[in-house]
């Protein structure tokens, strides 16, 4: 989600396989420590501010699932900025990573 005010929130699952469900009982299951690791490793979530330059979006996370990425935020130094290219076709926004930080 990208707002006109320059803020974003993004969540996605890496890879092409469905995320495994937790094995515990109950509707939501009670995950084992190993299941928590798998769930953490293939899920990305962060939000903050963004800017656009041509076909590139630079994002800076104020909040992130990954505490190291979140801790690297600096309003002055842009230390956790990540750049992705984007395209919009038939109303669908597509993002492609170009420089790794997120």
Gaussian input, Z-matrix of N, CA and C with variables (Angstrom, degrees):
# hf/3-21g

backbone

0 1
 N
 C     1     B1
 C     2     B2     1     A1
 N     3     B3     2     A2     1     D1
 C     4     B4     3     A3     2     D2
 C     5     B5     4     A4     3     D3
 N     6     B6     5     A5     4     D4
 C     7     B7     6     A6     5     D5
 C     8     B8     7     A7     6     D6
 N     9     B9     8     A8     7     D7
 C    10    B10     9     A9     8     D8
 C    11    B11    10    A10     9     D9
 N    12    B12    11    A11    10    D10
 C    13    B13    12    A12    11    D11
 C    14    B14    13    A13    12    D12
 N    15    B15    14    A14    13    D13
 C    16    B16    15    A15    14    D14
 C    17    B17    16    A16    15    D15
 N    18    B18    17    A17    16    D16
 C    19    B19    18    A18    17    D17
 C    20    B20    19    A19    18    D18
 N    21    B21    20    A20    19    D19
 C    22    B22    21    A21    20    D20
 C    23    B23    22    A22    21    D21
 N    24    B24    23    A23    22    D22
 C    25    B25    24    A24    23    D23
 C    26    B26    25    A25    24    D24
 N    27    B27    26    A26    25    D25
 C    28    B28    27    A27    26    D26
 C    29    B29    28    A28    27    D27
 N    30    B30    29    A29    28    D28
 C    31    B31    30    A30    29    D29
 C    32    B32    31    A31    30    D30
 N    33    B33    32    A32    31    D31
 C    34    B34    33    A33    32    D32
 C    35    B35    34    A34    33    D33
 N    36    B36    35    A35    34    D34
 C    37    B37    36    A36    35    D35
 C    38    B38    37    A37    36    D36
 N    39    B39    38    A38    37    D37
 C    40    B40    39    A39    38    D38
 C    41    B41    40    A40    39    D39
 N    42    B42    41    A41    40    D40
 C    43    B43    42    A42    41    D41
 C    44    B44    43    A43    42    D42
 N    45    B45    44    A44    43    D43
 C    46    B46    45    A45    44    D44
 C    47    B47    46    A46    45    D45
 N    48    B48    47    A47    46    D46
 C    49    B49    48    A48    47    D47
 C    50    B50    49    A49    48    D48
 N    51    B51    50    A50    49    D49
 C    52    B52    51    A51    50    D50
 C    53    B53    52    A52    51    D51
 N    54    B54    53    A53    52    D52
 C    55    B55    54    A54    53    D53
 C    56    B56    55    A55    54    D54
 N    57    B57    56    A56    55    D55
 C    58    B58    57    A57    56    D56
 C    59    B59    58    A58    57    D57
 N    60    B60    59    A59    58    D58
 C    61    B61    60    A60    59    D59
 C    62    B62    61    A61    60    D60
 N    63    B63    62    A62    61    D61
 C    64    B64    63    A63    62    D62
 C    65    B65    64    A64    63    D63
 N    66    B66    65    A65    64    D64
 C    67    B67    66    A66    65    D65
 C    68    B68    67    A67    66    D66
 N    69    B69    68    A68    67    D67
 C    70    B70    69    A69    68    D68
 C    71    B71    70    A70    69    D69
 N    72    B72    71    A71    70    D70
 C    73    B73    72    A72    71    D71
 C    74    B74    73    A73    72    D72
 N    75    B75    74    A74    73    D73
 C    76    B76    75    A75    74    D74
 C    77    B77    76    A76    75    D75
 N    78    B78    77    A77    76    D76
 C    79    B79    78    A78    77    D77
 C    80    B80    79    A79    78    D78
 N    81    B81    80    A80    79    D79
 C    82    B82    81    A81    80    D80
 C    83    B83    82    A82    81    D81
 N    84    B84    83    A83    82    D82
 C    85    B85    84    A84    83    D83
 C    86    B86    85    A85    84    D84
 N    87    B87    86    A86    85    D85
 C    88    B88    87    A87    86    D86
 C    89    B89    88    A88    87    D87
 N    90    B90    89    A89    88    D88
 C    91    B91    90    A90    89    D89
 C    92    B92    91    A91    90    D90
 N    93    B93    92    A92    91    D91
 C    94    B94    93    A93    92    D92
 C    95    B95    94    A94    93    D93
 N    96    B96    95    A95    94    D94
 C    97    B97    96    A96    95    D95
 C    98    B98    97    A97    96    D96
 N    99    B99    98    A98    97    D97
 C   100   B100    99    A99    98    D98
 C   101   B101   100   A100    99    D99
 N   102   B102   101   A101   100   D100
 C   103   B103   102   A102   101   D101
 C   104   B104   103   A103   102   D102
 N   105   B105   104   A104   103   D103
 C   106   B106   105   A105   104   D104
 C   107   B107   106   A106   105   D105
 N   108   B108   107   A107   106   D106
 C   109   B109   108   A108   107   D107
 C   110   B110   109   A109   108   D108
 N   111   B111   110   A110   109   D109
 C   112   B112   111   A111   110   D110
 C   113   B113   112   A112   111   D111
 N   114   B114   113   A113   112   D112
 C   115   B115   114   A114   113   D113
 C   116   B116   115   A115   114   D114
 N   117   B117   116   A116   115   D115
 C   118   B118   117   A117   116   D116
 C   119   B119   118   A118   117   D117
 N   120   B120   119   A119   118   D118
 C   121   B121   120   A120   119   D119
 C   122   B122   121   A121   120   D120
 N   123   B123   122   A122   121   D121
 C   124   B124   123   A123   122   D122
 C   125   B125   124   A124   123   D123
 N   126   B126   125   A125   124   D124
 C   127   B127   126   A126   125   D125
 C   128   B128   127   A127   126   D126
 N   129   B129   128   A128   127   D127
 C   130   B130   129   A129   128   D128
 C   131   B131   130   A130   129   D129
 N   132   B132   131   A131   130   D130
 C   133   B133   132   A132   131   D131
 C   134   B134   133   A133   132   D132
 N   135   B135   134   A134   133   D133
 C   136   B136   135   A135   134   D134
 C   137   B137   136   A136   135   D135
 N   138   B138   137   A137   136   D136
 C   139   B139   138   A138   137   D137
 C   140   B140   139   A139   138   D138
 N   141   B141   140   A140   139   D139
 C   142   B142   141   A141   140   D140
 C   143   B143   142   A142   141   D141
 N   144   B144   143   A143   142   D142
 C   145   B145   144   A144   143   D143
 C   146   B146   145   A145   144   D144
 N   147   B147   146   A146   145   D145
 C   148   B148   147   A147   146   D146
 C   149   B149   148   A148   147   D147
 N   150   B150   149   A149   148   D148
 C   151   B151   150   A150   149   D149
 C   152   B152   151   A151   150   D150
 N   153   B153   152   A152   151   D151
 C   154   B154   153   A153   152   D152
 C   155   B155   154   A154   153   D153
 N   156   B156   155   A155   154   D154
 C   157   B157   156   A156   155   D155
 C   158   B158   157   A157   156   D156
 N   159   B159   158   A158   157   D157
 C   160   B160   159   A159   158   D158
 C   161   B161   160   A160   159   D159
 N   162   B162   161   A161   160   D160
 C   163   B163   162   A162   161   D161
 C   164   B164   163   A163   162   D162
 N   165   B165   164   A164   163   D163
 C   166   B166   165   A165   164   D164
 C   167   B167   166   A166   165   D165
 N   168   B168   167   A167   166   D166
 C   169   B169   168   A168   167   D167
 C   170   B170   169   A169   168   D168
 N   171   B171   170   A170   169   D169
 C   172   B172   171   A171   170   D170
 C   173   B173   172   A172   171   D171
 N   174   B174   173   A173   172   D172
 C   175   B175   174   A174   173   D173
 C   176   B176   175   A175   174   D174
 N   177   B177   176   A176   175   D175
 C   178   B178   177   A177   176   D176
 C   179   B179   178   A178   177   D177
 N   180   B180   179   A179   178   D178
 C   181   B181   180   A180   179   D179
 C   182   B182   181   A181   180   D180
 N   183   B183   182   A182   181   D181
 C   184   B184   183   A183   182   D182
 C   185   B185   184   A184   183   D183
 N   186   B186   185   A185   184   D184
 C   187   B187   186   A186   185   D185
 C   188   B188   187   A187   186   D186
 N   189   B189   188   A188   187   D187
 C   190   B190   189   A189   188   D188
 C   191   B191   190   A190   189   D189
 N   192   B192   191   A191   190   D190
 C   193   B193   192   A192   191   D191
 C   194   B194   193   A193   192   D192
 N   195   B195   194   A194   193   D193
 C   196   B196   195   A195   194   D194
 C   197   B197   196   A196   195   D195
 N   198   B198   197   A197   196   D196
 C   199   B199   198   A198   197   D197
 C   200   B200   199   A199   198   D198
 N   201   B201   200   A200   199   D199
 C   202   B202   201   A201   200   D200
 C   203   B203   202   A202   201   D201
 N   204   B204   203   A203   202   D202
 C   205   B205   204   A204   203   D203
 C   206   B206   205   A205   204   D204
 N   207   B207   206   A206   205   D205
 C   208   B208   207   A207   206   D206
 C   209   B209   208   A208   207   D207
 N   210   B210   209   A209   208   D208
 C   211   B211   210   A210   209   D209
 C   212   B212   211   A211   210   D210
 N   213   B213   212   A212   211   D211
 C   214   B214   213   A213   212   D212
 C   215   B215   214   A214   213   D213
 N   216   B216   215   A215   214   D214
 C   217   B217   216   A216   215   D215
 C   218   B218   217   A217   216   D216
 N   219   B219   218   A218   217   D217
 C   220   B220   219   A219   218   D218
 C   221   B221   220   A220   219   D219
 N   222   B222   221   A221   220   D220
 C   223   B223   222   A222   221   D221
 C   224   B224   223   A223   222   D222
 N   225   B225   224   A224   223   D223
 C   226   B226   225   A225   224   D224
 C   227   B227   226   A226   225   D225
 N   228   B228   227   A227   226   D226
 C   229   B229   228   A228   227   D227
 C   230   B230   229   A229   228   D228
 N   231   B231   230   A230   229   D229
 C   232   B232   231   A231   230   D230
 C   233   B233   232   A232   231   D231
 N   234   B234   233   A233   232   D232
 C   235   B235   234   A234   233   D233
 C   236   B236   235   A235   234   D234
 N   237   B237   236   A236   235   D235
 C   238   B238   237   A237   236   D236
 C   239   B239   238   A238   237   D237
 N   240   B240   239   A239   238   D238
 C   241   B241   240   A240   239   D239
 C   242   B242   241   A241   240   D240
 N   243   B243   242   A242   241   D241
 C   244   B244   243   A243   242   D242
 C   245   B245   244   A244   243   D243
 N   246   B246   245   A245   244   D244
 C   247   B247   246   A246   245   D245
 C   248   B248   247   A247   246   D246
 N   249   B249   248   A248   247   D247
 C   250   B250   249   A249   248   D248
 C   251   B251   250   A250   249   D249
 N   252   B252   251   A251   250   D250
 C   253   B253   252   A252   251   D251
 C   254   B254   253   A253   252   D252
 N   255   B255   254   A254   253   D253
 C   256   B256   255   A255   254   D254
 C   257   B257   256   A256   255   D255
 N   258   B258   257   A257   256   D256
 C   259   B259   258   A258   257   D257
 C   260   B260   259   A259   258   D258
 N   261   B261   260   A260   259   D259
 C   262   B262   261   A261   260   D260
 C   263   B263   262   A262   261   D261
 N   264   B264   263   A263   262   D262
 C   265   B265   264   A264   263   D263
 C   266   B266   265   A265   264   D264
 N   267   B267   266   A266   265   D265
 C   268   B268   267   A267   266   D266
 C   269   B269   268   A268   267   D267
 N   270   B270   269   A269   268   D268
 C   271   B271   270   A270   269   D269
 C   272   B272   271   A271   270   D270
 N   273   B273   272   A272   271   D271
 C   274   B274   273   A273   272   D272
 C   275   B275   274   A274   273   D273
 N   276   B276   275   A275   274   D274
 C   277   B277   276   A276   275   D275
 C   278   B278   277   A277   276   D276
 N   279   B279   278   A278   277   D277
 C   280   B280   279   A279   278   D278
 C   281   B281   280   A280   279   D279
 N   282   B282   281   A281   280   D280
 C   283   B283   282   A282   281   D281
 C   284   B284   283   A283   282   D282
 N   285   B285   284   A284   283   D283
 C   286   B286   285   A285   284   D284
 C   287   B287   286   A286   285   D285
 N   288   B288   287   A287   286   D286
 C   289   B289   288   A288   287   D287
 C   290   B290   289   A289   288   D288
 N   291   B291   290   A290   289   D289
 C   292   B292   291   A291   290   D290
 C   293   B293   292   A292   291   D291
 N   294   B294   293   A293   292   D292
 C   295   B295   294   A294   293   D293
 C   296   B296   295   A295   294   D294
 N   297   B297   296   A296   295   D295
 C   298   B298   297   A297   296   D296
 C   299   B299   298   A298   297   D297
 N   300   B300   299   A299   298   D298
 C   301   B301   300   A300   299   D299
 C   302   B302   301   A301   300   D300
 N   303   B303   302   A302   301   D301
 C   304   B304   303   A303   302   D302
 C   305   B305   304   A304   303   D303

   B1=1.4288
   B2=1.5322
   B3=1.3119
   B4=1.4578
   B5=1.5211
   B6=1.3346
   B7=1.4606
   B8=1.5218
   B9=1.3133
   B10=1.4652
   B11=1.5187
   B12=1.3351
   B13=1.4646
   B14=1.5298
   B15=1.3614
   B16=1.4590
   B17=1.5155
   B18=1.3188
   B19=1.4662
   B20=1.5223
   B21=1.3301
   B22=1.4613
   B23=1.5211
   B24=1.3137
   B25=1.4583
   B26=1.5196
   B27=1.3314
   B28=1.4595
   B29=1.5282
   B30=1.3157
   B31=1.4661
   B32=1.5187
   B33=1.3347
   B34=1.4562
   B35=1.5225
   B36=1.3196
   B37=1.4514
   B38=1.5195
   B39=1.3274
   B40=1.4594
   B41=1.5255
   B42=1.3009
   B43=1.4600
   B44=1.5173
   B45=1.3164
   B46=1.4582
   B47=1.5260
   B48=1.3181
   B49=1.4635
   B50=1.5324
   B51=1.3326
   B52=1.4724
   B53=1.5285
   B54=1.3105
   B55=1.4615
   B56=1.5230
   B57=1.3212
   B58=1.4642
   B59=1.5241
   B60=1.3076
   B61=1.4553
   B62=1.5214
   B63=1.3218
   B64=1.4590
   B65=1.5234
   B66=1.3197
   B67=1.4605
   B68=1.5176
   B69=1.3291
   B70=1.4656
   B71=1.5212
   B72=1.3205
   B73=1.4563
   B74=1.5235
   B75=1.3162
   B76=1.4570
   B77=1.5111
   B78=1.3240
   B79=1.4626
   B80=1.5254
   B81=1.3149
   B82=1.4620
   B83=1.5207
   B84=1.3107
   B85=1.4594
   B86=1.5165
   B87=1.2930
   B88=1.4533
   B89=1.5198
   B90=1.3217
   B91=1.4678
   B92=1.5214
   B93=1.3157
   B94=1.4645
   B95=1.5272
   B96=1.3153
   B97=1.4648
   B98=1.5307
   B99=1.3294
   B100=1.4674
   B101=1.5254
   B102=1.3311
   B103=1.4680
   B104=1.5273
   B105=1.3296
   B106=1.4665
   B107=1.5313
   B108=1.3249
   B109=1.4640
   B110=1.5269
   B111=1.3182
   B112=1.4699
   B113=1.5254
   B114=1.3240
   B115=1.4643
   B116=1.5297
   B117=1.3288
   B118=1.4608
   B119=1.5218
   B120=1.3189
   B121=1.4592
   B122=1.5180
   B123=1.3204
   B124=1.4677
   B125=1.5233
   B126=1.3215
   B127=1.4571
   B128=1.5250
   B129=1.3201
   B130=1.4615
   B131=1.5210
   B132=1.3243
   B133=1.4663
   B134=1.5225
   B135=1.3169
   B136=1.4543
   B137=1.5201
   B138=1.3180
   B139=1.4573
   B140=1.5158
   B141=1.3105
   B142=1.4559
   B143=1.5114
   B144=1.3279
   B145=1.4662
   B146=1.5264
   B147=1.3285
   B148=1.4620
   B149=1.5214
   B150=1.3303
   B151=1.4724
   B152=1.5206
   B153=1.3257
   B154=1.4645
   B155=1.5183
   B156=1.3379
   B157=1.4517
   B158=1.5287
   B159=1.3287
   B160=1.4608
   B161=1.5102
   B162=1.3514
   B163=1.4663
   B164=1.5242
   B165=1.3405
   B166=1.4602
   B167=1.5242
   B168=1.3236
   B169=1.4588
   B170=1.5200
   B171=1.3232
   B172=1.4564
   B173=1.5241
   B174=1.3440
   B175=1.4580
   B176=1.5239
   B177=1.3347
   B178=1.4583
   B179=1.5253
   B180=1.3062
   B181=1.4601
   B182=1.5232
   B183=1.3428
   B184=1.4640
   B185=1.5272
   B186=1.3463
   B187=1.4612
   B188=1.5103
   B189=1.3417
   B190=1.4556
   B191=1.5216
   B192=1.3275
   B193=1.4635
   B194=1.5162
   B195=1.3217
   B196=1.4593
   B197=1.5386
   B198=1.3423
   B199=1.4615
   B200=1.5296
   B201=1.3176
   B202=1.4659
   B203=1.5240
   B204=1.3289
   B205=1.4672
   B206=1.5231
   B207=1.3169
   B208=1.4597
   B209=1.5306
   B210=1.3286
   B211=1.4643
   B212=1.5236
   B213=1.3322
   B214=1.4666
   B215=1.5206
   B216=1.3441
   B217=1.4607
   B218=1.5178
   B219=1.3181
   B220=1.4606
   B221=1.5179
   B222=1.3147
   B223=1.4615
   B224=1.5312
   B225=1.3214
   B226=1.4564
   B227=1.5343
   B228=1.3344
   B229=1.4599
   B230=1.5230
   B231=1.3364
   B232=1.4667
   B233=1.5352
   B234=1.3254
   B235=1.4570
   B236=1.5189
   B237=1.3207
   B238=1.4629
   B239=1.5325
   B240=1.3187
   B241=1.4611
   B242=1.5288
   B243=1.3115
   B244=1.4654
   B245=1.5161
   B246=1.3113
   B247=1.4589
   B248=1.5147
   B249=1.3225
   B250=1.4623
   B251=1.5247
   B252=1.3172
   B253=1.4605
   B254=1.5199
   B255=1.3140
   B256=1.4467
   B257=1.5200
   B258=1.3236
   B259=1.4546
   B260=1.5251
   B261=1.3178
   B262=1.4620
   B263=1.5132
   B264=1.3224
   B265=1.4650
   B266=1.5224
   B267=1.3182
   B268=1.4674
   B269=1.5230
   B270=1.3254
   B271=1.4567
   B272=1.5157
   B273=1.3401
   B274=1.4581
   B275=1.5260
   B276=1.3178
   B277=1.4563
   B278=1.5268
   B279=1.3314
   B280=1.4596
   B281=1.5232
   B282=1.3370
   B283=1.4595
   B284=1.5217
   B285=1.3335
   B286=1.4664
   B287=1.5178
   B288=1.3193
   B289=1.4688
   B290=1.5177
   B291=1.3394
   B292=1.4627
   B293=1.5134
   B294=1.3177
   B295=1.4653
   B296=1.5143
   B297=1.3216
   B298=1.4596
   B299=1.5133
   B300=1.3173
   B301=1.4619
   B302=1.5198
   B303=1.3215
   B304=1.4597
   B305=1.5027
   A1=107.15
   A2=115.75
   A3=122.28
   A4=108.02
   A5=117.37
   A6=120.93
   A7=110.72
   A8=116.04
   A9=121.05
   A10=111.71
   A11=117.55
   A12=120.96
   A13=113.04
   A14=117.46
   A15=120.13
   A16=114.78
   A17=117.03
   A18=120.89
   A19=109.56
   A20=115.70
   A21=120.20
   A22=109.93
   A23=115.41
   A24=123.65
   A25=106.19
   A26=116.11
   A27=119.63
   A28=109.53
   A29=114.82
   A30=121.76
   A31=107.17
   A32=116.13
   A33=119.23
   A34=110.44
   A35=114.61
   A36=122.60
   A37=107.44
   A38=116.49
   A39=119.93
   A40=109.63
   A41=116.21
   A42=120.79
   A43=112.67
   A44=115.24
   A45=121.24
   A46=113.39
   A47=117.47
   A48=121.38
   A49=110.26
   A50=117.61
   A51=119.70
   A52=110.24
   A53=116.52
   A54=120.54
   A55=109.13
   A56=117.76
   A57=119.51
   A58=111.27
   A59=116.36
   A60=121.10
   A61=109.43
   A62=115.79
   A63=120.80
   A64=109.48
   A65=116.25
   A66=120.92
   A67=114.12
   A68=118.22
   A69=120.92
   A70=113.00
   A71=115.09
   A72=120.81
   A73=110.63
   A74=115.00
   A75=121.39
   A76=110.62
   A77=115.47
   A78=121.19
   A79=111.79
   A80=117.26
   A81=120.18
   A82=112.66
   A83=117.47
   A84=120.44
   A85=111.49
   A86=116.53
   A87=122.84
   A88=106.37
   A89=117.98
   A90=119.84
   A91=113.06
   A92=114.92
   A93=121.32
   A94=107.33
   A95=117.20
   A96=120.17
   A97=110.67
   A98=117.41
   A99=120.88
   A100=110.96
   A101=117.65
   A102=120.70
   A103=111.03
   A104=116.81
   A105=120.34
   A106=110.74
   A107=116.32
   A108=120.85
   A109=109.76
   A110=117.01
   A111=120.88
   A112=109.97
   A113=117.76
   A114=121.36
   A115=111.10
   A116=117.49
   A117=122.01
   A118=110.93
   A119=116.65
   A120=121.42
   A121=114.25
   A122=118.86
   A123=118.61
   A124=113.67
   A125=117.58
   A126=121.45
   A127=109.65
   A128=116.65
   A129=122.59
   A130=108.13
   A131=116.73
   A132=121.29
   A133=108.46
   A134=116.45
   A135=120.71
   A136=109.93
   A137=115.51
   A138=121.05
   A139=108.74
   A140=115.14
   A141=120.74
   A142=110.96
   A143=115.83
   A144=120.22
   A145=109.10
   A146=114.66
   A147=119.54
   A148=109.74
   A149=114.40
   A150=121.20
   A151=107.09
   A152=115.42
   A153=121.85
   A154=109.05
   A155=115.53
   A156=122.18
   A157=107.04
   A158=116.92
   A159=120.91
   A160=110.55
   A161=116.86
   A162=120.69
   A163=111.66
   A164=116.69
   A165=120.95
   A166=110.80
   A167=114.92
   A168=122.39
   A169=106.88
   A170=116.35
   A171=121.86
   A172=107.08
   A173=116.35
   A174=120.37
   A175=109.53
   A176=115.59
   A177=122.87
   A178=107.11
   A179=117.09
   A180=121.71
   A181=112.29
   A182=115.73
   A183=121.25
   A184=108.91
   A185=115.18
   A186=123.09
   A187=108.87
   A188=115.86
   A189=119.52
   A190=110.19
   A191=116.10
   A192=120.91
   A193=109.52
   A194=116.33
   A195=121.91
   A196=108.46
   A197=118.80
   A198=120.42
   A199=113.46
   A200=118.76
   A201=120.76
   A202=110.75
   A203=116.32
   A204=120.11
   A205=110.07
   A206=116.99
   A207=121.41
   A208=110.59
   A209=117.20
   A210=121.36
   A211=112.04
   A212=116.99
   A213=120.72
   A214=112.59
   A215=118.62
   A216=120.45
   A217=110.72
   A218=115.31
   A219=122.31
   A220=107.23
   A221=117.32
   A222=121.26
   A223=111.76
   A224=117.28
   A225=120.38
   A226=112.49
   A227=117.17
   A228=121.12
   A229=115.08
   A230=117.97
   A231=123.19
   A232=110.66
   A233=116.81
   A234=121.82
   A235=114.56
   A236=119.62
   A237=118.51
   A238=111.64
   A239=116.30
   A240=120.02
   A241=110.32
   A242=115.77
   A243=122.65
   A244=107.13
   A245=116.76
   A246=121.14
   A247=109.76
   A248=115.82
   A249=122.34
   A250=108.02
   A251=116.98
   A252=119.68
   A253=107.74
   A254=115.72
   A255=119.05
   A256=110.87
   A257=114.12
   A258=121.36
   A259=107.16
   A260=115.50
   A261=121.65
   A262=106.94
   A263=115.93
   A264=121.03
   A265=108.69
   A266=116.28
   A267=122.17
   A268=111.54
   A269=117.09
   A270=121.89
   A271=115.04
   A272=118.32
   A273=121.80
   A274=110.17
   A275=116.11
   A276=122.69
   A277=109.01
   A278=116.99
   A279=122.03
   A280=108.25
   A281=116.29
   A282=122.65
   A283=108.91
   A284=115.97
   A285=121.40
   A286=108.47
   A287=116.38
   A288=120.74
   A289=110.13
   A290=115.42
   A291=120.58
   A292=111.54
   A293=117.09
   A294=122.75
   A295=108.04
   A296=116.50
   A297=120.62
   A298=112.53
   A299=116.82
   A300=124.69
   A301=109.65
   A302=118.13
   A303=120.52
   A304=111.88
   D1=128.02
   D2=177.91
   D3=-124.26
   D4=127.11
   D5=-178.35
   D6=-99.72
   D7=160.93
   D8=176.88
   D9=-64.40
   D10=-23.56
   D11=-177.48
   D12=-80.83
   D13=-0.53
   D14=176.40
   D15=93.27
   D16=19.63
   D17=177.61
   D18=-113.61
   D19=153.00
   D20=-178.82
   D21=-139.85
   D22=160.95
   D23=170.04
   D24=-143.18
   D25=129.71
   D26=-175.68
   D27=-136.67
   D28=138.39
   D29=175.69
   D30=-142.29
   D31=136.33
   D32=175.75
   D33=-159.25
   D34=160.53
   D35=177.25
   D36=-104.64
   D37=132.16
   D38=178.45
   D39=-81.16
   D40=152.56
   D41=178.12
   D42=86.53
   D43=177.01
   D44=-176.50
   D45=-110.66
   D46=-2.51
   D47=-178.04
   D48=-92.63
   D49=148.74
   D50=174.71
   D51=-63.02
   D52=148.16
   D53=176.35
   D54=-70.72
   D55=134.57
   D56=179.25
   D57=-68.34
   D58=142.35
   D59=176.62
   D60=-79.45
   D61=155.06
   D62=177.34
   D63=-70.53
   D64=146.67
   D65=-174.72
   D66=-86.47
   D67=-12.75
   D68=-176.34
   D69=-65.81
   D70=167.47
   D71=-178.74
   D72=-77.22
   D73=162.30
   D74=179.50
   D75=94.55
   D76=166.02
   D77=-175.73
   D78=-60.14
   D79=-41.38
   D80=-178.32
   D81=-93.94
   D82=-14.12
   D83=-179.36
   D84=73.58
   D85=156.14
   D86=174.51
   D87=-113.86
   D88=108.30
   D89=-172.94
   D90=-73.16
   D91=148.04
   D92=169.68
   D93=-78.08
   D94=168.00
   D95=177.32
   D96=-60.50
   D97=-39.83
   D98=178.92
   D99=-63.77
   D100=-39.10
   D101=178.60
   D102=-67.04
   D103=-35.13
   D104=177.02
   D105=-63.32
   D106=-39.93
   D107=179.39
   D108=-62.01
   D109=-47.29
   D110=179.36
   D111=-60.70
   D112=-44.27
   D113=-179.35
   D114=-64.12
   D115=-37.94
   D116=179.35
   D117=-70.22
   D118=-42.95
   D119=-172.86
   D120=-65.73
   D121=-30.33
   D122=-175.13
   D123=-107.62
   D124=18.50
   D125=-178.56
   D126=-126.35
   D127=130.78
   D128=179.40
   D129=-118.50
   D130=133.71
   D131=177.57
   D132=-150.06
   D133=127.96
   D134=172.80
   D135=-159.48
   D136=162.94
   D137=178.73
   D138=-151.12
   D139=155.04
   D140=-179.00
   D141=172.92
   D142=-132.93
   D143=-179.24
   D144=-119.11
   D145=162.05
   D146=179.28
   D147=-143.45
   D148=161.41
   D149=172.29
   D150=-140.22
   D151=154.41
   D152=-177.18
   D153=-117.19
   D154=136.76
   D155=174.31
   D156=-139.21
   D157=103.45
   D158=-177.00
   D159=65.35
   D160=-120.99
   D161=178.88
   D162=-102.50
   D163=22.14
   D164=178.58
   D165=-117.73
   D166=142.27
   D167=173.02
   D168=-117.03
   D169=128.16
   D170=174.27
   D171=-103.07
   D172=123.45
   D173=-179.99
   D174=-112.57
   D175=144.93
   D176=177.36
   D177=-130.84
   D178=117.90
   D179=-174.42
   D180=-85.04
   D181=121.00
   D182=168.84
   D183=-79.50
   D184=-38.96
   D185=-179.65
   D186=-127.34
   D187=143.94
   D188=179.30
   D189=-155.34
   D190=150.83
   D191=174.78
   D192=-61.59
   D193=-37.74
   D194=179.38
   D195=-82.73
   D196=111.44
   D197=-176.44
   D198=-63.40
   D199=-29.21
   D200=178.86
   D201=-69.13
   D202=-40.33
   D203=177.34
   D204=-64.54
   D205=-44.02
   D206=-179.81
   D207=-64.08
   D208=-41.64
   D209=-177.79
   D210=-66.54
   D211=-21.91
   D212=-178.53
   D213=-79.80
   D214=-4.27
   D215=-179.41
   D216=-65.45
   D217=133.72
   D218=173.69
   D219=-144.34
   D220=118.83
   D221=-178.10
   D222=-60.73
   D223=-31.35
   D224=-178.28
   D225=-85.61
   D226=-43.24
   D227=-171.61
   D228=-92.16
   D229=-12.84
   D230=-177.69
   D231=52.75
   D232=43.14
   D233=-172.83
   D234=-71.67
   D235=-18.50
   D236=177.89
   D237=-114.10
   D238=19.93
   D239=179.82
   D240=-65.75
   D241=136.49
   D242=175.31
   D243=-126.01
   D244=143.13
   D245=-178.46
   D246=-114.86
   D247=133.49
   D248=176.02
   D249=-129.22
   D250=149.45
   D251=171.41
   D252=-89.23
   D253=156.32
   D254=-179.84
   D255=-139.29
   D256=157.42
   D257=171.03
   D258=-144.58
   D259=153.60
   D260=176.58
   D261=-125.62
   D262=121.12
   D263=179.56
   D264=-136.87
   D265=126.97
   D266=-179.10
   D267=52.67
   D268=38.82
   D269=177.58
   D270=78.51
   D271=6.76
   D272=179.95
   D273=-108.01
   D274=125.35
   D275=177.02
   D276=-87.14
   D277=126.51
   D278=176.90
   D279=-118.31
   D280=128.49
   D281=178.39
   D282=-110.52
   D283=140.70
   D284=176.28
   D285=-131.76
   D286=128.56
   D287=-179.79
   D288=-66.73
   D289=138.65
   D290=176.43
   D291=-121.23
   D292=-39.81
   D293=177.21
   D294=-129.99
   D295=131.21
   D296=-172.24
   D297=-83.71
   D298=124.09
   D299=169.53
   D300=-154.46
   D301=-25.63
   D302=-173.06
   D303=-90.60

